[in-house]
Amino acid sequence: MKSRLSSAKWLITLTIALLCSSTLWAGQWTVLGPDGGDVRSLAYDPHNPDRIFLGTSTGVIFVSTDAGQSWSRFARPGADDFVLDHIAINPKDSNIMYVSAWSVQSQQVGEIFRSRDGGKTWEQLSGMHGKSIRAMALAASDPNVIVTGALDGVFRSKDGGDNWERLSPNNGEIKNIESIAVDPKDPNVVYAGTWHLAWKTPDGGANWEHINKGMIDDSDVFSIIVDGTNSSNVYASACSGIYKSEMAGELFHKIQGMPFSARRTRVLKQDPANPSVVFAGTTEGLWKTMDAGKSWRRVTNPEVVVNDVFIDPRNDNRVLLATNRMGVLASNDGAQNFVASNQGFSHRIVTAVMAEKTDPNTIFVGMVNDREFGGVYVSHDGGVHWQQKNSGLDGRDVFTLQQAGEGVVLAGTNRGMFKLEGSAWHPMNEIVVEHEKTVVARAKNGKRVKHTVKTETKSELNARVTDIDVTPGEWFAATSDGLFHSTTHGKFWVGGPVLGQRDLVFVRAQGDTMVTTTRHDIFVSKDGGKTWEQAGVGKFISKIHGVTITPDGDVWVASKEGAFHAASGSNNFEHVLSGLPYHDLGAIAFDVNNNRLIASSNVSGEVFESRDNGRTWQRASDAGWPIRSFSVVRGRVFGATPFDGVVAQPPSEANERERAGSGGGSN
C-alpha cells in the first residue's frame, strides 16, 4: 500500500532579530516532540555502522551517530513532499550518498539526489530528473553501478550516477517498478518487482524474463532480495505472500507459516552474518525465519507496520525497524524484544498545541492520522517527556485544543467535542434546538387567546470540530455543521449554520465582536452572534489559515493570499501588504502578555510581530518550520507544525522579549 502523506519543511538555522532594537537573539527554536512518527527507510555508513540515516515521507533525512539511540535532522535534498524510500552509501567512499524520491503531491515525478561530501550538499542526477523513483540498489560487486526502478521502467548507471541508460524495453511492458535487486556477484543480473509480478534480466537489459512461475497472478512485488552467499536463492514479497526460489527466479514456491492477513510484506532483509536468517517487515508486524524460510514466527505485536529493517553488520542482535507512526523500534536481543528509540526524531502531524496558562511547562498537543498512536499527548516538563492521553477519544483525530476556566481542557475532533476530566476524555455533544409555535386557546371568559409555546428537541453533534474559543461566559465551536455556542460549560449547545454556511473552520470572540470563517469566506458579528454580515473579500481568498481578534476589536485573518484586516466596528477588510509576506501567511494570534500581534510564514517559517495593533510589522525570528497554530504563555511562543511536532521559542528569547516589551504579567 502506498503511503499518502503530505509534506514538511527542513530546519533552517538562522539568527533571530530582536524587534524594536538592534540586539540579536542567539537562541534557536527547538523541536519538543512528541517523538516518533512515520519512518520510510534506514541505511548505515559501511565505514561506521553507528552512523545510521533515516528517510521520511516529507523529504527530510535524519541521522544517528550512536547506532540509533538518538537522532537529529541531517538534510533535505529536494522538495518537502518527497517520499525518501531508499538511501544508499558507497561502501568504498561514504562521502558519496544517494537518495531516491517520489512526490506525494504529483506521484508521477521524483528525483535521485547525490552527495559527494557526506550530505553537506546535494545535486539532482540529470539522467533521472523528474522520474518517480520507487526502487534503488547499488551493486555489491561494483558500487558505481546503480540500478533504479521508476514508474516508466528500469534504469542503470555504471559511473556513479553521471550517465544513465534504460535497461527495460521501450514498449512499456515493464513499468511501475516497486523493487529492485542486483545479483551480488554479477551486476548484469537484475531483478525488478512491479505492480504486477516480477521480471529478470540476465544480461544487463538485452533480454528480460517474466519470472512469475509459482506466484499468484496479479501480485504486487514489494521487495526482492538475492542471497549474498548463494545467488540462486531469491526471495520476493508480494501482496499474496512471500515467495522463495532456489533456481534464481525460474520457479518460486510460496513460503508457508505466515497468515494471509500479513500478506503485505513491504520489506525483506537478510542477516549479513547469517544468511539463514531473514526478516519480513509486514503491515502486521515483523516476522523472522532462522531456517531460510522453512518456518516463520512473528517477533513484534501485529499493530506494528514495518517499512524497513536495519541489522547491525557487527552485531546481528542489534535490529532497528522503520515503522509507521511508532518511529524507530530497536532490539538488542535479536528481535525478541523491541523498544522505541526516537529521541530527537519527531515526525507527527500536529494540528493543535496548547500550553497551560499558569504553567508553560505543561503542554498539550493534538494530532491527526495516528489512530491508536495519536489523539492527544501531554508533557509536564516542557516537552522532555510525553505521555499519550487518549482514553475516551476512541481513535479520533484532534483538530483543536482550548483551555477554559479552572484549567478545563477542551478538544475538538473529527467527531464531536470532548472535555478532559481526570485521565479520560468525555463527550459534550448534546445539542438543544428550541422550537416555537403559536397555539390558540379559549380563556375562561370564552374568548380565543393566542400564545407562544416553546419546546425543545435534543440531538448529538457528530460533526468535525475544527476550532473552539472560550470567553468568560460562553464557549464557541466552529464545526462542519455550523457554529455552536454554550453558556452551560458544554453541557448542551445551540446553534447551526451562519448565513446558510455549515462548514465553518475558525471562530474567535472578543466582547460583542465575533468572527467565523469557512475556508475562504469571513463572517463578522458586532452583537455577540445575534446577526452576521459576510465580508466582501471572499473572492480574493482561496484558503484561510487563521483568525484572531485584538483587545480593541480589530479582526485579523491569515490566508494563502496574505493578511487581511478589519478595524473595530467595521466589516471592510483590507489586504495588508506592508511588513508581512504577500502569500502563504500561516498562523496569526494576539499575545496578551506582550501586547503584540504575531504571525508566521507557511513558506519560510519566519515569525513576524506588530506592537502597534498591526500598523507596522517587523520580522521577529525564524522558527525554521511552518507553523499552523500558536500558543503563547508568558511571552513564550509554542508552534504546531504540519509534520514535525511542536516547536518552541527558547525561554531566553521569551524573557528578552518580555524585558523589551511592555513588561510583565501572565496570560
Long-range contacts (C-beta under 8 A, 24 or more apart in sequence): 1-264, 1-283, 2-107, 3-38, 3-40, 3-57, 3-83, 3-324, 4-104, 5-38, 5-57, 5-58, 5-83, 5-104, 5-369, 5-643, 6-58, 6-81, 6-104, 6-105, 6-642, 6-643, 7-58, 7-59, 7-79, 7-80, 7-81, 7-82, 7-104, 7-105, 7-642, 7-643, 8-56, 8-58, 8-59, 8-60, 8-80, 8-347, 8-625, 8-641, 8-642, 8-643, 8-644, 9-76, 9-80, 9-605, 9-624, 9-625, 9-626, 9-641, 9-642, 9-644, 10-59, 10-60, 10-73, 10-75, 10-76, 10-80, 11-73, 11-624, 11-625, 12-604, 12-605, 12-622, 12-624, 13-624, 14-622, 14-624, 15-622, 16-620, 16-621, 16-622, 16-653, 17-618, 17-619, 17-620, 17-621, 18-620, 18-656, 18-657, 18-660, 19-609, 19-611, 19-618, 19-620, 19-657, 19-660, 20-611, 20-618, 20-660, 21-660, 23-656, 23-660, 25-621, 25-650, 25-652, 25-653, 25-656, 26-652, 27-649, 27-650, 27-652, 27-653, 28-624, 28-650, 29-621, 29-622, 29-623, 29-624, 29-625, 29-639, 29-647, 29-648, 29-649, 29-650, 30-647, 30-648, 30-650, 31-344, 31-346, 31-644, 31-645, 31-646, 31-647, 32-346, 32-363, 32-379, 32-382, 32-383, 32-638, 32-645, 32-646, 32-647, 32-648, 33-346, 33-377, 33-379, 33-383, 33-386, 33-645, 33-646, 34-346, 34-348, 34-365, 34-377, 34-379, 34-386, 34-645, 34-646, 35-327, 35-340, 35-342, 35-343, 35-344, 35-345, 35-346, 35-386, 35-645, 36-325, 36-326, 36-327, 36-340, 36-342, 36-345, 36-346, 36-347, 36-348, 36-373, 37-325, 37-327, 37-342, 37-345, 37-346, 37-347, 37-348, 37-643, 37-645, 38-307, 38-323, 38-324, 38-325, 38-327, 38-347, 39-307, 39-308, 39-322, 39-323, 39-324, 39-327, 39-328, 39-345, 39-347, 40-83, 40-84, 40-85, 40-307, 40-308, 40-322, 41-84, 41-85, 41-86, 41-87, 41-307, 41-308, 41-322, 42-87, 42-308, 42-309, 42-310, 42-320, 42-322, 42-328, 43-86, 43-87, 43-88, 43-89, 43-310, 44-89, 44-310, 44-312, 44-313, 45-89, 45-94, 46-89, 46-91, 46-94, 46-313, 47-91, 47-94, 48-94, 49-312, 49-313, 49-314, 51-94, 52-310, 52-320, 53-87, 53-89, 53-97, 54-322, 54-328, 54-345, 55-84, 55-85, 55-86, 55-87, 55-99, 56-84, 56-347, 57-83, 57-84, 57-104, 58-82, 58-347, 58-643, 59-84, 59-101, 60-84, 60-347, 61-87, 61-99, 61-119, 62-344, 62-345, 63-119, 67-312, 67-318, 68-310, 68-320, 68-328, 68-330, 68-341, 69-330, 69-341, 69-343, 70-343, 70-344, 71-328, 71-342, 71-343, 71-344, 71-345, 72-344, 74-119, 75-115, 75-119, 75-122, 77-101, 77-111, 77-113, 77-115, 77-122, 78-111, 78-113, 78-122, 78-124, 79-103, 81-105, 82-110, 82-111, 85-134, 85-135, 86-133, 86-135, 86-136, 86-137, 88-136, 88-137, 88-138, 88-146, 90-138, 90-143, 90-160, 91-138, 91-143, 92-143, 94-118, 96-160, 98-136, 98-138, 98-146, 98-161, 100-133, 100-134, 100-135, 100-136, 100-148, 101-133, 102-132, 102-133, 102-134, 103-132, 107-132, 108-132, 108-151, 110-150, 112-136, 112-146, 112-148, 112-161, 114-160, 114-161, 125-157, 125-161, 125-162, 125-164, 127-155, 127-157, 127-161, 127-162, 127-163, 127-164, 128-155, 128-164, 131-155, 134-176, 134-177, 134-178, 134-179, 135-177, 135-178, 135-179, 135-180, 135-192, 135-193, 136-180, 137-180, 137-181, 137-182, 138-182, 139-182, 139-184, 139-187, 140-182, 140-184, 140-185, 140-228, 141-184, 141-185, 141-186, 141-187, 142-187, 145-182, 145-187, 147-180, 147-182, 147-190, 148-180, 149-177, 149-178, 149-179, 149-180, 149-192, 149-193, 150-177, 151-175, 151-176, 151-177, 153-177, 154-180, 154-190, 154-192, 154-201, 154-205, 156-190, 156-204, 156-205, 165-205, 166-205, 167-201, 167-204, 167-205, 168-192, 168-199, 168-205, 168-208, 169-208, 174-199, 174-208, 178-220, 178-221, 178-222, 179-221, 179-222, 179-223, 179-224, 179-236, 180-224, 181-224, 181-225, 181-226, 181-234, 182-226, 183-226, 183-231, 184-226, 184-228, 184-231, 185-231, 186-231, 189-231, 189-248, 191-224, 191-226, 191-234, 191-236, 191-249, 192-224, 193-220, 193-221, 193-222, 193-223, 193-224, 193-236, 193-238, 194-220, 194-221, 195-220, 196-220, 197-221, 197-238, 198-224, 198-236, 198-249, 200-248, 200-249, 209-249, 211-245, 211-249, 211-250, 211-252, 213-250, 213-251, 213-252, 214-243, 214-245, 214-251, 214-252, 214-253, 214-254, 215-240, 215-243, 215-252, 215-254, 216-240, 216-241, 216-254, 222-264, 222-265, 222-266, 222-267, 223-265, 223-266, 223-267, 223-268, 224-268, 225-268, 225-269, 225-270, 225-278, 227-270, 227-275, 228-270, 228-272, 228-275, 229-275, 230-275, 233-275, 233-292, 235-268, 235-270, 235-278, 235-293, 236-268, 237-265, 237-266, 237-267, 237-268, 237-280, 238-263, 238-265, 239-263, 239-264, 241-265, 242-268, 242-280, 242-293, 244-292, 244-293, 255-289, 255-293, 255-296, 257-294, 257-295, 257-296, 257-297, 258-282, 258-287, 258-296, 259-284, 262-287, 262-298, 262-302, 266-306, 266-307, 266-308, 267-306, 267-307, 267-308, 267-309, 269-308, 269-309, 269-310, 269-311, 271-311, 271-316, 272-311, 272-313, 272-316, 273-313, 273-316, 274-316, 277-316, 279-309, 279-311, 279-319, 279-335, 281-306, 281-307, 281-308, 281-309, 281-321, 282-306, 286-321, 286-335, 288-335, 299-335, 299-336, 299-338, 300-329, 300-335, 300-338, 303-372, 304-329, 304-338, 325-370, 325-371, 325-373, 325-374, 326-373, 346-644, 346-645, 346-646, 347-643, 347-644, 347-645, 348-374, 348-643, 348-644, 348-645, 349-642, 349-643, 350-628, 350-640, 350-641, 350-642, 350-644, 350-645, 350-646, 351-397, 351-398, 351-399, 351-400, 351-628, 351-629, 351-640, 352-398, 352-399, 352-400, 352-401, 352-629, 352-640, 353-401, 353-629, 353-630, 353-631, 353-638, 353-639, 353-640, 353-646, 354-401, 354-402, 354-403, 354-409, 354-631, 355-631, 355-632, 355-633, 355-636, 355-638, 356-403, 356-407, 356-633, 357-403, 357-633, 357-666, 357-667, 358-407, 358-666, 360-633, 360-634, 360-636, 360-638, 363-631, 363-638, 363-646, 364-389, 364-401, 364-409, 365-401, 365-640, 365-645, 365-646, 366-398, 366-399, 366-400, 366-401, 366-411, 367-397, 367-398, 368-397, 368-398, 368-399, 368-414, 369-397, 371-395, 374-398, 376-401, 376-411, 376-420, 376-425, 382-648, 383-646, 383-648, 389-420, 389-423, 389-425, 390-425, 391-423, 391-424, 391-425, 392-418, 392-424, 392-425, 392-426, 392-427, 393-418, 393-425, 399-464, 399-465, 399-466, 399-467, 400-465, 400-466, 400-467, 400-468, 401-468, 402-468, 402-469, 402-470, 403-470, 404-470, 404-475, 404-489, 405-470, 405-472, 408-489, 410-468, 410-470, 410-475, 410-490, 412-464, 412-465, 412-466, 412-467, 412-468, 412-477, 412-479, 413-464, 413-465, 414-464, 414-465, 415-462, 415-463, 415-464, 416-460, 416-461, 416-462, 416-463, 416-465, 417-461, 417-465, 417-468, 417-477, 417-490, 417-493, 419-490, 428-486, 428-490, 428-491, 428-493, 429-460, 429-461, 429-462, 429-493, 430-458, 430-459, 430-460, 430-461, 430-491, 430-492, 430-493, 431-458, 431-459, 431-460, 431-461, 431-484, 431-492, 431-493, 431-494, 431-495, 432-456, 432-457, 432-458, 432-492, 432-493, 432-494, 433-457, 433-458, 433-459, 433-494, 434-494, 458-492, 461-493, 466-504, 466-505, 466-506, 467-504, 467-505, 467-506, 467-507, 468-507, 469-507, 469-508, 469-509, 471-509, 471-510, 474-509, 476-507, 476-509, 476-514, 477-507, 478-504, 478-505, 478-506, 478-507, 478-516, 478-517, 479-504, 480-504, 483-507, 483-516, 483-529, 485-529, 498-523, 498-532, 499-523, 499-532, 499-534, 505-544, 506-544, 506-546, 506-547, 507-547, 508-547, 508-548, 508-549, 508-555, 509-549, 510-549, 510-550, 510-551, 510-553, 511-553, 513-549, 513-553, 513-555, 513-568, 515-547, 515-549, 515-555, 515-557, 517-544, 517-547, 517-557, 518-544, 519-543, 519-544, 520-544, 520-559, 522-547, 522-555, 522-557, 522-564, 522-573, 524-555, 524-566, 524-571, 526-569, 533-571, 535-566, 535-571, 535-572, 535-573, 536-572, 536-573, 537-564, 537-573, 537-575, 540-575, 545-585, 545-586, 545-587, 545-588, 545-602, 545-628, 546-585, 546-586, 546-587, 546-588, 546-589, 546-599, 546-628, 546-629, 547-588, 548-588, 548-589, 548-590, 548-597, 549-590, 550-590, 550-597, 550-613, 550-614, 551-590, 551-592, 552-613, 554-613, 554-614, 556-588, 556-597, 556-599, 556-614, 557-588, 558-585, 558-586, 558-587, 558-588, 558-599, 559-585, 560-584, 560-585, 560-602, 563-588, 563-599, 565-614, 576-614, 576-617, 578-616, 578-617, 579-608, 579-610, 579-616, 579-617, 579-618, 580-608, 580-617, 581-606, 581-608, 586-626, 586-627, 586-628, 587-627, 587-628, 587-629, 587-630, 587-639, 587-640, 588-630, 589-629, 589-630, 589-632, 591-632, 591-635, 591-637, 592-632, 592-667, 593-632, 593-633, 593-634, 593-635, 593-658, 593-664, 593-665, 593-666, 593-667, 594-635, 594-657, 594-658, 594-661, 594-662, 595-661, 595-662, 596-661, 598-630, 598-632, 598-637, 600-626, 600-627, 600-630, 600-639, 601-626, 602-626, 607-637, 611-661, 621-649, 621-653, 623-647, 623-649, 632-667, 633-666, 633-667, 634-658, 634-666, 634-667, 635-661
